[in-house]
């Protein structure tokens, strides 16, 4: 492995927040999730889609490392974080390796 290797993992998470009955409720759930992921995973996290819909969201997670193996481990942690938020149902997760 070269010292100059850079691996970037972009995850695009399509999810539902079925209990949300307003944008305020949805944003509260999304904010808790994104802050938790930032803190525990040292990842960049942002809501990027369905911004004006109450019960849908696209969340993007980006992680950078010099180790592909490390990012694979972090991917499992992202999935675990998503499962721990009971207000969210994950529809799909797309992985993009850059």
N, C-alpha and C positions, 0 to 999 in steps of 0.2 A: 504494500500500500504506500502510495506517495504521500508526503507531508502536505501536498497542495490539494488533496482531494476534498471536494465539497459536495455534500449530498443535501438535497432539499426535498422535503416531503410536504405536499399540499393536500390537505383533506377537505373535501367539500361535503358537508353533512346536511342532508335534506331531512327536516324533521317537522313533526306536528306537536302542538301544545294544545291538546283537546280540552283542557279545563279552562283555558283563557277565554274570557268573555269581553275583553277590551285590549287595546294596544298597551295600556298601562300594565295589565296583568301579564301579558306576553313579555313585555320588555323587562319586567321584574325577574321572570324565570330565566330569560336569556342572559341578563346581566349577572345573575348568580352563577350560572354555568360558565360564562366566559371569564369572569374574575377567578373562579376556582381553577379553571384550566390554565390560565396564565400563571397563577401562583404555583401550582403543583407540577406543571410540565415545562415551565419556562418557554412557552410557545406564544406566537402571535395569534390572536383569536379575534374574529370580527363577525358580526352579523352582516351578510352581504345580499340577501335576497328575501323577497316577500316582506319587505319592510312595512308595508301598510296593511298587511293581513293579520288578523288576530290569532289565528291558530296554525300558521305556517312560518317556517324560518329556514334560511340557508345560513349555515355557520361555516366559515372557513378557518382552518387551523394550519399554520405554517411552522415547520420546525427545520432547523439547519444544524448540520453536524458534519464532522469529518469521518464519521462512522455510520455506514449503512446499517450495521447490526444494532447500533444504539437507536436509530430511528425506528427500526422494526419493533424494538422493545417499547418505545414511546407510543407507537401505534396501538399496541395492546392496552397501554395505560389510557389513551384517549377513549378507546371503546369502553373501558371500565368506567371512566368518568361519566360518559353518556348514559350508561346503564344505571348509575347511582342517582340520577335526577329523574325521579318518578313522574314528574309533570311532562316529560318529553318522550315522544315515541319516534324513534329513528326510522325513516323511510328508506334511506339509501346513504351509503358513504362511498364517494369516489376517491381513489388514490391517484395522485399525479406525482411521479418521481421526476425531479428536474436535476 
